[in-house]
């Protein structure tokens, strides 16, 4: 067996130029495919992370009437009990209760509809990391009354800056229309420009004061230690609080769940394309090798080399050629991904800013799971074996006497 391995390895270098060309083609193909897959996975992972953690959270709780009519009267009455349960639940990483009203924001330049979110700065920062998305100014300070955080996109539209005074108009608990003057103390920026344009934040205590009631909570957002527990967690709390609507991130945003599944679909498509290209290249190379060595193979058969060994030799040559190229391609891919995984690839110059309209960050950080390489090695091996069968069978069909004569 060792002799057969040695012969097979030497055979692929008998035509070194062709073998090197094939190895380079395999390496380049795998590198390109793996890198493209890492870009797709990085893009989907970023959208998933920003969508779930910053916009939807793992689980949300509402008064069911609030989802039909976002009236301030449709609040979560069980907030104290829910807060106590969530604090004691070891599955919960963080949670926050928000007061949400629909209103209008007006500046000297523009008036438009927005969602006004009254938040507790401490719990909101733990749940959505809003404090880490500050573009300008400061995060909400409880000592500053009527301070406001607005999104970068909204600030650009209404031409607001730090210190600008803008007017919010909304209905209070008695359905009376009220207007309050607020000062912009911070501008935040997430990966979703549409979200930034539609939502602004102020202190929950300030908003509740203007609404005319204390302790108003319209929405509870929960982040778990393990996202996979979201279904189980939501099921448990539906039993505890049957009067509430409790939904997981996938129920809140089916399109985000679709994006997550699409990442795996793209991965499979890219992988299939890589393997098909690899199979056709290998098939062509090994067929040429067999046809060029007709006399040699006939001679080997004539001196007693059995068909099993001939078949094994062609198979080993294909595997050696494939694995050499695959190893080089995977090393190049890992090096490229490692180099760019922290730095990222900024697509702003190519119109990447438009990605933010759909919630994607224009700076993509390639990422790939280590299991991808394990799967790829197995599939490349299978492709090499399947591809080698036809050339090996062609070699076995040779008649030694005719092959030696070159007929």
FILUMMI-213465 format. One line per 2 residues: number of its first residue (from 0); their letters; for each residue x, y, z of C-alpha. Coordinates in Angstrom, 2 decimals. Example, Ala and Ser with C-alpha at 12.3 -4.5 7.8 and 13.67 -1.06 7.14 Angstrom:
BEGIN
0 = as = 12.30/-4.50/7.80  13.67/-1.06/7.14;
// end
This chain:
BEGIN
0 = xx = 0.00/0.00/0.00  2.87/2.36/0.84;
2 = xx = 4.38/1.68/-2.58  1.04/2.52/-4.24;
4 = xx = 0.81/5.77/-2.29  4.34/6.73/-3.34;
6 = xx = 3.71/5.90/-7.00  0.42/7.85/-7.02;
8 = xx = 2.05/10.92/-5.45  4.91/10.85/-7.95;
10 = xx = 2.54/10.39/-10.87  0.76/13.69/-10.29;
12 = xx = 4.13/15.49/-10.56  5.17/13.83/-13.79;
14 = xx = 3.39/16.64/-15.60  4.20/19.29/-13.03;
16 = xx = 2.92/22.27/-15.02  -0.54/20.76/-15.48;
18 = xx = -0.74/19.58/-11.87  0.30/22.96/-10.49;
20 = xx = -2.23/24.69/-12.74  -4.97/22.37/-11.48;
22 = xx = -3.91/22.82/-7.85  -3.93/26.60/-8.28;
24 = xx = -7.37/26.43/-9.90  -8.73/24.33/-7.02;
26 = xx = -7.12/26.62/-4.45  -8.44/29.78/-6.14;
28 = xx = -11.93/28.31/-6.49  -12.14/27.19/-2.89;
30 = xx = -10.65/30.43/-1.61  -13.17/32.48/-3.61;
32 = xx = -16.08/30.26/-2.58  -15.19/30.18/1.10;
34 = xx = -14.56/33.92/1.18  -17.87/34.63/-0.58;
36 = xx = -19.63/32.36/1.94  -17.92/34.18/4.83;
38 = xx = -19.09/37.53/3.43  -22.66/36.26/3.10;
40 = xx = -22.60/34.77/6.59  -21.05/37.93/8.04;
42 = xx = -23.74/40.07/6.41  -26.56/37.86/7.68;
44 = xx = -25.06/37.55/11.15  -24.75/41.32/11.46;
46 = xx = -28.35/41.85/10.34  -29.51/39.15/12.71;
48 = xx = -27.54/40.55/15.62  -28.57/44.17/15.11;
50 = xx = -32.15/43.22/14.33  -32.62/40.95/17.33;
52 = xx = -30.56/42.75/19.94  -31.19/46.38/18.98;
54 = xx = -34.67/46.33/17.46  -36.75/43.33/18.52;
56 = xx = -34.92/41.56/21.39  -35.31/37.80/21.90;
58 = xx = -38.82/38.02/23.37  -41.38/40.83/23.61;
60 = xx = -44.47/41.15/25.79  -47.47/43.38/25.07;
62 = xx = -51.04/43.96/26.03  -52.75/42.33/22.99;
64 = xx = -54.88/45.45/22.48  -51.72/47.56/22.13;
66 = xx = -50.73/45.63/18.99  -54.09/46.55/17.43;
68 = xx = -54.30/50.11/18.77  -51.12/51.65/20.14;
70 = xx = -53.09/53.67/22.67  -51.39/54.53/25.93;
72 = xx = -54.35/53.00/27.81  -53.45/49.55/26.47;
74 = xx = -50.61/49.03/28.91  -49.13/46.04/30.73;
76 = xx = -50.82/46.09/34.14  -48.77/43.13/35.44;
78 = xx = -45.43/44.92/35.07  -44.41/44.61/38.78;
80 = xx = -45.10/40.81/38.75  -43.35/40.38/35.38;
82 = xx = -40.32/42.32/36.58  -40.08/40.13/39.67;
84 = xx = -40.35/36.93/37.60  -37.73/38.07/35.07;
86 = xx = -35.29/39.12/37.78  -35.45/35.63/39.33;
88 = xx = -35.31/33.75/36.00  -31.79/32.41/35.38;
90 = xx = -32.44/32.23/31.62  -32.75/36.01/31.43;
92 = xx = -29.67/38.08/30.69  -31.40/41.46/30.75;
94 = xx = -34.81/43.05/30.27  -36.41/46.45/30.11;
96 = xx = -39.90/47.94/30.21  -40.71/50.74/27.79;
98 = xx = -43.43/53.33/27.44  -44.30/53.80/23.76;
100 = xx = -46.48/56.45/22.16  -47.02/57.54/18.58;
102 = xx = -46.52/61.22/18.03  -45.14/64.00/15.88;
104 = xx = -41.73/65.62/16.00  -41.45/69.20/14.76;
106 = xx = -38.46/71.42/14.13  -38.05/74.63/12.17;
108 = xx = -37.44/72.56/9.05  -39.80/69.57/9.14;
110 = xx = -42.67/67.84/10.91  -43.10/64.06/10.78;
112 = xx = -44.53/61.08/12.64  -42.33/59.10/15.02;
114 = xx = -42.41/56.50/17.79  -41.54/58.02/21.14;
116 = xx = -39.98/55.49/23.52  -39.74/56.26/27.19;
118 = xx = -36.91/54.16/28.65  -34.94/53.45/31.76;
120 = xx = -31.40/54.30/30.56  -29.70/51.63/32.68;
122 = xx = -31.86/48.65/31.71  -32.11/49.80/28.07;
124 = xx = -28.32/49.92/27.80  -28.06/46.35/29.15;
126 = xx = -30.78/45.09/26.81  -30.08/46.85/23.49;
128 = xx = -26.66/48.47/24.08  -28.16/51.75/22.93;
130 = xx = -25.45/53.62/24.82  -22.82/52.06/22.51;
132 = xx = -24.53/53.44/19.40  -24.05/57.10/20.26;
134 = xx = -22.83/59.04/17.23  -22.75/62.44/18.94;
136 = xx = -23.54/63.85/22.34  -24.32/61.93/25.52;
138 = xx = -26.56/59.06/26.51  -29.69/59.87/28.52;
140 = xx = -29.01/61.30/31.96  -31.74/61.05/34.63;
142 = xx = -30.72/64.46/35.96  -31.56/66.14/32.66;
144 = xx = -35.27/66.81/32.20  -36.88/66.48/28.75;
146 = xx = -33.63/65.35/27.17  -33.96/63.48/23.90;
148 = xx = -32.03/60.92/21.85  -32.76/60.95/18.14;
150 = xx = -31.47/58.79/15.29  -28.85/60.05/12.88;
152 = xx = -31.19/59.72/9.89  -33.93/61.69/11.63;
154 = xx = -31.44/64.34/12.73  -30.34/64.78/9.12;
156 = xx = -33.93/65.16/7.89  -35.04/67.68/10.48;
158 = xx = -31.59/69.31/10.57  -31.24/68.85/14.32;
160 = xx = -27.93/68.95/16.19  -26.83/68.55/19.78;
162 = xx = -28.58/71.25/21.79  -31.37/71.75/19.24;
164 = xx = -34.85/72.28/20.68  -37.63/70.30/19.03;
166 = xx = -41.31/69.88/19.86  -43.03/66.54/20.45;
168 = xx = -46.80/66.25/20.11  -48.80/63.24/21.33;
170 = xx = -51.94/62.21/23.24  -51.84/61.83/27.02;
172 = xx = -53.71/59.27/29.13  -56.91/61.35/28.82;
174 = xx = -56.63/61.47/25.02  -55.76/65.16/25.21;
176 = xx = -53.27/66.42/22.63  -50.20/67.88/24.32;
178 = xx = -46.95/69.37/23.04  -43.65/69.49/24.91;
180 = xx = -40.34/71.14/24.10  -37.30/68.86/24.36;
182 = xx = -33.59/69.37/23.88  -31.50/66.98/21.80;
184 = xx = -28.71/65.68/24.03  -27.58/62.75/21.91;
186 = xx = -27.71/61.33/18.39  -27.54/57.54/17.98;
188 = xx = -26.85/55.49/14.89  -27.65/51.81/14.34;
190 = xx = -27.19/49.67/11.24  -30.83/50.32/10.26;
192 = xx = -31.35/53.88/9.02  -35.13/53.38/8.75;
194 = xx = -35.28/52.42/12.43  -33.20/55.49/13.34;
196 = xx = -35.57/57.68/11.36  -38.73/56.42/13.04;
198 = xx = -37.72/56.11/16.71  -36.52/58.51/19.37;
200 = xx = -35.89/58.05/23.09  -36.52/60.04/26.23;
202 = xx = -36.55/59.27/29.95  -39.48/57.06/30.91;
204 = xx = -40.12/59.18/34.01  -40.40/62.33/31.86;
206 = xx = -42.72/60.71/29.33  -44.96/59.21/32.02;
208 = xx = -45.11/62.58/33.74  -46.38/64.24/30.58;
210 = xx = -48.81/61.38/29.95  -50.32/62.03/33.37;
212 = xx = -49.80/58.57/34.90  -46.99/56.72/36.69;
214 = xx = -45.61/53.29/35.91  -46.92/53.06/32.34;
216 = xx = -45.26/50.16/30.50  -46.31/49.40/26.93;
218 = xx = -43.68/46.83/26.04  -41.30/44.45/27.82;
220 = xx = -38.18/43.44/25.88  -36.15/40.45/27.06;
222 = xx = -32.67/39.22/26.11  -31.85/35.64/27.10;
224 = xx = -28.47/34.05/27.74  -29.26/31.52/25.01;
226 = xx = -31.34/32.51/22.00  -32.31/28.86/21.47;
228 = xx = -34.41/29.03/24.65  -36.69/31.75/23.23;
230 = xx = -39.52/29.38/22.28  -39.43/27.54/25.61;
232 = xx = -39.20/30.81/27.55  -42.11/32.44/25.71;
234 = xx = -44.22/29.31/26.22  -43.58/29.37/29.98;
236 = xx = -44.54/33.03/30.29  -47.67/32.59/28.19;
238 = xx = -48.84/30.14/30.84  -47.92/32.53/33.66;
240 = xx = -49.46/35.60/32.01  -52.19/34.34/29.65;
242 = xx = -53.70/37.81/29.22  -50.55/39.07/27.46;
244 = xx = -49.26/38.54/23.95  -45.76/37.12/24.23;
246 = xx = -43.79/36.65/21.01  -40.32/35.51/20.03;
248 = xx = -38.11/37.47/17.63  -39.10/35.11/14.78;
250 = xx = -42.79/35.82/15.35  -42.17/39.57/15.58;
252 = xx = -40.05/39.70/12.43  -40.59/36.76/10.04;
254 = xx = -38.40/38.52/7.47  -35.46/38.40/9.87;
256 = xx = -36.00/34.67/10.32  -36.05/34.41/6.52;
258 = xx = -32.75/36.30/6.30  -31.26/33.87/8.79;
260 = xx = -32.42/30.86/6.76  -31.31/32.53/3.53;
262 = xx = -27.75/32.65/4.88  -27.68/28.85/5.04;
264 = xx = -29.28/28.61/1.59  -26.64/30.91/0.12;
266 = xx = -23.96/28.83/1.80  -25.31/25.65/0.19;
268 = xx = -25.60/27.27/-3.25  -22.02/28.54/-3.08;
270 = xx = -20.82/25.13/-1.91  -22.60/23.32/-4.75;
272 = xx = -21.09/25.71/-7.33  -17.61/25.14/-5.88;
274 = xx = -17.96/21.36/-5.96  -19.40/21.28/-9.49;
276 = xx = -16.54/23.41/-10.82  -14.08/21.22/-8.92;
278 = xx = -15.63/18.02/-10.33  -15.49/19.16/-13.97;
280 = xx = -11.90/20.39/-13.62  -10.76/17.16/-12.00;
282 = xx = -12.59/15.02/-14.54  -10.91/16.78/-17.44;
284 = xx = -7.47/16.58/-15.85  -7.67/12.90/-14.91;
286 = xx = -9.08/11.87/-18.29  -6.19/13.62/-20.01;
288 = xx = -3.78/11.87/-17.65  -5.28/8.45/-18.43;
290 = xx = -5.23/8.99/-22.21  -1.63/10.23/-22.12;
292 = xx = -0.53/7.16/-20.14  -2.27/4.52/-22.24;
294 = xx = 1.00/2.68/-23.04  2.18/2.87/-19.44;
296 = xx = -1.09/1.55/-18.03  -1.10/-1.24/-20.60;
298 = xx = 2.45/-2.16/-19.61  1.51/-2.26/-15.92;
300 = xx = -1.39/-4.58/-16.68  0.86/-6.76/-18.83;
302 = xx = 3.38/-7.29/-16.04  0.64/-8.39/-13.63;
304 = xx = -0.70/-5.25/-11.92  -4.33/-6.13/-11.21;
306 = xx = -7.30/-3.92/-11.99  -7.94/-3.14/-8.33;
308 = xx = -4.49/-1.58/-8.00  -4.92/0.38/-11.25;
310 = xx = -8.25/1.68/-9.99  -6.73/2.56/-6.59;
312 = xx = -3.80/4.36/-8.23  -6.08/6.63/-10.32;
314 = xx = -8.25/7.24/-7.28  -5.29/8.17/-5.07;
316 = xx = -3.87/10.50/-7.74  -7.19/12.35/-7.86;
318 = xx = -7.43/12.56/-4.07  -3.83/13.81/-3.70;
320 = xx = -4.35/16.45/-6.38  -7.63/17.58/-4.85;
322 = xx = -6.49/17.68/-1.24  -3.32/19.62/-2.11;
324 = xx = -5.37/22.30/-3.85  -8.08/22.23/-1.19;
326 = xx = -5.55/22.63/1.62  -3.94/25.62/-0.13;
328 = xx = -7.37/27.19/-0.76  -8.53/26.74/2.82;
330 = xx = -5.29/28.19/4.21  -5.67/31.24/1.93;
332 = xx = -9.33/31.60/2.94  -8.60/31.35/6.67;
334 = xx = -5.81/33.92/6.33  -8.07/36.33/4.40;
336 = xx = -10.98/35.94/6.81  -8.70/36.29/9.83;
338 = xx = -7.18/39.46/8.38  -10.53/41.10/7.66;
340 = xx = -12.68/39.72/10.48  -11.68/42.58/12.81;
342 = xx = -11.04/45.29/10.23  -14.08/44.61/8.08;
344 = xx = -14.76/45.49/4.45  -16.30/48.93/3.98;
346 = xx = -18.73/48.92/1.04  -19.62/52.60/1.42;
348 = xx = -17.56/53.51/-1.65  -19.69/51.12/-3.73;
350 = xx = -23.01/52.50/-2.55  -22.99/50.40/0.61;
352 = xx = -24.88/53.13/2.47  -28.05/51.93/0.76;
354 = xx = -27.67/48.68/2.71  -28.64/50.60/5.85;
356 = xx = -32.11/51.17/4.40  -32.62/47.43/4.83;
358 = xx = -30.93/47.15/8.21  -27.51/45.98/6.97;
360 = xx = -24.27/47.58/8.08  -22.16/48.78/5.10;
362 = xx = -19.05/47.47/6.89  -19.08/43.69/6.53;
364 = xx = -17.03/41.48/8.85  -16.41/38.08/7.21;
366 = xx = -17.11/35.16/9.50  -17.10/31.41/9.02;
368 = xx = -17.84/28.56/11.36  -15.06/26.02/11.87;
370 = xx = -17.55/23.26/11.13  -17.75/24.66/7.59;
372 = xx = -14.18/23.51/6.92  -14.84/20.04/8.33;
374 = xx = -17.90/19.68/6.10  -15.98/21.05/3.14;
376 = xx = -13.13/18.54/3.54  -15.57/15.63/3.60;
378 = xx = -17.48/16.92/0.57  -14.28/17.62/-1.36;
380 = xx = -13.11/14.07/-0.65  -16.43/12.66/-1.86;
382 = xx = -16.26/14.83/-4.98  -12.72/13.62/-5.70;
384 = xx = -13.71/9.97/-5.27  -16.84/10.28/-7.44;
386 = xx = -14.94/12.22/-10.11  -12.14/9.65/-10.20;
388 = xx = -14.50/6.73/-10.92  -15.02/7.51/-14.62;
390 = xx = -11.31/8.01/-15.53  -10.42/4.92/-13.48;
392 = xx = -13.04/2.84/-15.32  -11.68/4.11/-18.63;
394 = xx = -8.25/2.89/-17.55  -9.64/-0.53/-16.58;
396 = xx = -11.26/-0.96/-20.00  -7.88/-0.78/-21.70;
398 = xx = -6.69/-4.02/-23.28  -3.05/-4.50/-22.35;
400 = xx = -1.89/-5.72/-25.78  -3.62/-2.87/-27.66;
402 = xx = -2.56/-0.29/-25.09  1.10/-1.28/-25.35;
404 = xx = 0.97/-1.01/-29.16  -0.80/2.37/-28.81;
406 = x = -3.87/1.22/-30.80;
// end
